[in-house]
């Protein structure tokens, strides 16, 4: 498994080519070998590839506008081909699908894009929050998604923090979705008063030794550190601390 940084953590520092260039250099210095492109500025795919290549960082996966995946599928595929990126990610289910009445429409709409993406040698991935662990009828939303697409066409960017907040066990879900989680978001859960808060890896209560071992057995290729909000320190320092802690647990991560 390779260790990467989810650039959403550093979104304030990736909005221009100059800022992204500097930020990628810092990410590489920390010890990461891959990145997830999410919430970066309007920078062409070719230039994104050039900047990542400059810093010897592989583009593991993206978060791409769901509307573009649905309505501009061929262009999205070509952009990912340019970036050398196999995985096309949906960061969040569009709001209109988030109800018992409309959840089936998500699969109805995205089956064809998923099929086209798979035919191009890539894979559509879905990033969960805790929403996917509510029940619509007798099924969890994440189960509805799993059953609605062929495994080879639709996988998951499983997020450790949100699985935990949804009441799930991360390792159990990795096993249940074995082969369908090529990318795993590492994000710890701490507690402040009565509230759960995001923390760097090792700064909270998740058992990342067990999680990483399970991920390796279940086919995960990319461990991607993400921290949407950073309370302990600035986002660069939080990413650095997460990198150091993850490499202690999994020194085999390619650097």
C-alpha positions as CSV (number, residue, x, y, z in Angstrom):
1,X,0.0,0.0,0.0
2,X,1.1,3.5,-0.8
3,X,0.8,6.4,1.6
4,X,-0.8,9.6,0.3
5,X,-2.2,13.0,1.3
6,X,-5.7,14.0,0.6
7,X,-5.2,17.6,-0.6
8,X,-8.6,18.6,0.7
9,X,-6.7,19.1,4.0
10,X,-4.6,21.8,2.3
11,X,-7.4,23.3,0.1
12,X,-6.6,26.8,1.1
13,X,-3.1,26.3,-0.3
14,X,-3.9,24.7,-3.7
15,X,-5.9,27.3,-5.6
16,X,-3.2,28.6,-7.9
17,X,-0.4,26.8,-9.8
18,X,2.2,28.6,-7.7
19,X,0.5,27.7,-4.4
20,X,0.0,24.1,-5.5
21,X,3.6,23.8,-6.6
22,X,4.8,24.9,-3.2
23,X,2.3,22.7,-1.4
24,X,3.2,19.6,-3.3
25,X,6.8,20.1,-2.5
26,X,6.0,20.2,1.2
27,X,3.8,17.1,0.9
28,X,6.7,15.2,-0.7
29,X,9.1,16.4,2.0
30,X,6.8,14.9,4.7
31,X,7.2,11.4,3.1
32,X,4.0,11.0,1.1
33,X,4.3,9.3,-2.3
34,X,0.8,9.9,-3.6
35,X,-2.0,12.6,-3.5
36,X,-5.7,12.8,-3.9
37,X,-6.7,15.8,-5.9
38,X,-9.7,17.4,-4.2
39,X,-10.8,21.1,-4.0
40,X,-7.8,22.3,-6.0
41,X,-8.1,25.4,-8.1
42,X,-9.1,25.5,-11.8
43,X,-5.8,24.1,-13.1
44,X,-5.8,22.0,-16.4
45,X,-5.2,18.3,-16.1
46,X,-1.9,18.4,-18.0
47,X,-0.5,21.0,-15.7
48,X,-1.7,19.0,-12.6
49,X,0.2,16.0,-14.0
50,X,3.3,18.1,-14.6
51,X,3.4,19.6,-11.1
52,X,2.8,16.2,-9.5
53,X,5.5,14.6,-11.6
54,X,7.9,17.4,-10.7
55,X,7.6,16.4,-7.0
56,X,7.5,12.6,-7.8
57,X,3.9,12.3,-6.5
58,X,1.4,9.9,-8.1
59,X,-2.2,11.0,-8.4
60,X,-4.0,8.2,-6.8
61,X,-7.6,9.4,-7.0
62,X,-9.7,12.5,-7.4
63,X,-12.9,14.0,-6.0
64,X,-14.7,15.1,-9.2
65,X,-17.9,17.1,-9.6
66,X,-20.7,14.5,-9.7
67,X,-22.5,16.6,-12.4
68,X,-19.4,16.3,-14.6
69,X,-19.1,12.6,-14.1
70,X,-22.8,12.2,-15.0
71,X,-23.0,14.7,-17.9
72,X,-19.4,15.0,-19.3
73,X,-18.2,11.4,-18.7
74,X,-15.8,11.2,-21.7
75,X,-14.0,14.4,-20.8
76,X,-13.6,13.3,-17.2
77,X,-12.1,10.0,-18.4
78,X,-9.7,11.8,-20.7
79,X,-8.6,14.2,-17.9
80,X,-7.8,11.3,-15.6
81,X,-6.0,9.6,-18.5
82,X,-3.9,12.7,-18.8
83,X,-3.2,12.7,-15.1
84,X,-2.3,9.1,-15.0
85,X,-5.1,8.5,-12.5
86,X,-7.1,5.3,-12.4
87,X,-9.7,6.2,-9.8
88,X,-12.5,8.8,-10.3
89,X,-14.1,9.7,-7.0
90,X,-17.5,11.2,-6.0
91,X,-16.9,13.1,-2.8
92,X,-20.5,13.2,-1.6
93,X,-23.8,12.1,-2.8
94,X,-25.7,15.0,-4.4
95,X,-28.5,16.1,-2.1
96,X,-31.4,15.2,-4.3
97,X,-30.7,11.5,-3.9
98,X,-30.5,11.5,-0.1
99,X,-34.0,10.3,0.7
100,X,-35.8,6.9,0.7
101,X,-37.9,8.1,-2.3
102,X,-34.9,9.0,-4.5
103,X,-32.0,6.9,-3.4
104,X,-32.6,4.3,-6.2
105,X,-32.2,7.2,-8.8
106,X,-28.6,7.5,-7.9
107,X,-27.9,4.1,-9.3
108,X,-30.2,4.7,-12.3
109,X,-28.3,7.8,-13.1
110,X,-24.7,6.7,-12.5
111,X,-24.7,3.1,-13.8
112,X,-24.0,4.2,-17.3
113,X,-21.1,6.6,-16.4
114,X,-19.7,3.8,-14.1
115,X,-19.8,1.4,-17.1
116,X,-18.1,3.8,-19.4
117,X,-15.4,4.5,-16.8
118,X,-14.8,0.8,-16.3
119,X,-14.6,0.2,-20.1
120,X,-11.8,2.8,-20.1
121,X,-9.8,0.8,-17.6
122,X,-10.7,3.0,-14.6
123,X,-13.1,2.8,-11.7
124,X,-15.7,5.0,-10.2
125,X,-15.3,5.3,-6.4
126,X,-17.7,6.7,-3.8
127,X,-16.6,8.5,-0.6
128,X,-18.8,7.9,2.4
129,X,-19.9,10.2,5.2
130,X,-22.1,9.0,8.1
131,X,-25.2,9.6,6.0
132,X,-24.6,6.2,4.3
133,X,-25.1,4.4,7.7
134,X,-28.7,5.4,8.2
135,X,-31.5,3.0,7.3
136,X,-33.9,3.4,4.5
137,X,-36.4,0.7,5.2
138,X,-34.5,-2.4,6.2
139,X,-31.2,-1.5,4.5
140,X,-28.4,0.8,5.2
141,X,-27.7,3.3,2.4
142,X,-24.2,1.9,1.9
143,X,-25.7,-1.6,1.4
144,X,-28.1,-0.1,-1.2
145,X,-25.1,1.4,-3.0
146,X,-23.1,-1.8,-2.8
147,X,-26.0,-3.9,-4.3
148,X,-26.8,-1.4,-7.0
149,X,-23.5,-1.6,-9.0
150,X,-21.2,-4.3,-10.1
151,X,-18.1,-4.5,-8.0
152,X,-15.7,-4.1,-10.9
153,X,-17.5,-0.8,-11.9
154,X,-18.1,0.8,-8.5
155,X,-15.9,0.9,-5.4
156,X,-15.5,3.0,-2.3
157,X,-13.1,5.5,-0.7
158,X,-13.9,4.3,2.8
159,X,-13.5,7.1,5.4
160,X,-12.5,5.8,8.8
161,X,-13.8,8.9,10.7
162,X,-17.3,8.8,9.1
163,X,-17.7,5.0,9.4
164,X,-17.0,5.4,13.1
165,X,-19.5,8.3,13.4
166,X,-22.1,6.2,11.6
167,X,-21.8,3.6,14.3
168,X,-19.9,1.1,12.1
169,X,-16.7,-0.8,12.8
170,X,-14.0,0.2,10.2
171,X,-12.4,-3.2,10.0
172,X,-15.7,-5.0,9.6
173,X,-16.6,-2.7,6.7
174,X,-13.3,-3.2,5.1
175,X,-13.9,-7.0,5.2
176,X,-17.4,-6.7,4.0
177,X,-16.3,-4.5,1.1
178,X,-13.2,-6.5,0.4
179,X,-11.9,-5.8,-3.0
180,X,-14.0,-2.7,-3.3
181,X,-11.9,-0.2,-1.2
182,X,-8.8,0.6,-3.3
183,X,-8.5,3.9,-1.4
184,X,-8.9,4.4,2.3
185,X,-9.1,7.7,4.1
186,X,-7.2,7.7,7.4
187,X,-8.8,10.2,9.8
188,X,-8.8,9.8,13.5
189,X,-11.7,10.4,16.0
190,X,-11.1,12.3,19.2
191,X,-13.5,13.7,21.7
192,X,-13.8,17.3,23.0
193,X,-16.3,17.5,25.8
194,X,-19.3,15.6,24.5
195,X,-18.5,16.1,20.8
196,X,-16.5,14.0,18.3
197,X,-13.7,15.9,16.6
198,X,-11.3,15.1,13.8
199,X,-7.7,14.4,14.7
200,X,-4.5,13.4,13.0
201,X,-3.7,9.7,12.9
202,X,-2.7,8.7,16.4
203,X,-4.3,11.8,17.9
204,X,-7.6,10.1,18.6
205,X,-9.1,6.7,19.5
206,X,-9.2,4.6,16.4
207,X,-7.0,1.4,16.3
208,X,-5.1,2.2,13.1
209,X,-2.7,-0.7,13.6
210,X,-5.7,-3.0,13.2
211,X,-7.3,-0.9,10.5
212,X,-4.2,-0.8,8.3
213,X,-3.6,-4.5,8.7
214,X,-7.2,-5.3,7.7
215,X,-6.9,-2.9,4.7
216,X,-3.9,-4.7,3.4
217,X,-5.7,-8.0,3.6
218,X,-8.7,-6.6,1.8
219,X,-7.1,-5.2,-1.3
220,X,-6.6,-1.5,-0.4
221,X,-3.9,0.1,-2.5
222,X,-3.8,3.7,-1.2
223,X,-3.8,4.9,2.4
224,X,-4.8,8.6,2.1
225,X,-4.5,10.9,5.1
226,X,-7.3,13.5,5.4
227,X,-8.2,16.0,8.1
228,X,-11.0,18.4,7.2
229,X,-10.5,20.5,10.3
230,X,-7.3,20.7,12.3
231,X,-7.5,21.6,15.9
232,X,-4.2,20.5,17.2
233,X,-2.0,22.4,14.8
234,X,-2.1,23.9,11.3
235,X,-3.0,21.5,8.4
236,X,0.6,21.1,7.2
237,X,1.7,20.1,10.7
238,X,-1.3,17.8,11.1
239,X,-0.4,16.0,7.8
240,X,3.2,15.7,8.9
241,X,2.2,14.1,12.3
242,X,-0.2,11.7,10.5
243,X,2.5,10.7,8.1
244,X,5.0,10.0,10.9
245,X,2.4,8.0,12.9
246,X,1.2,6.0,9.9
247,X,4.8,5.1,8.9
248,X,5.4,3.8,12.5
249,X,2.5,1.5,12.1
250,X,3.1,0.6,8.5
251,X,6.8,1.2,7.5
252,X,6.2,-0.7,4.3
253,X,4.3,2.2,2.8
254,X,6.2,3.2,-0.4
255,X,7.8,6.6,-0.1
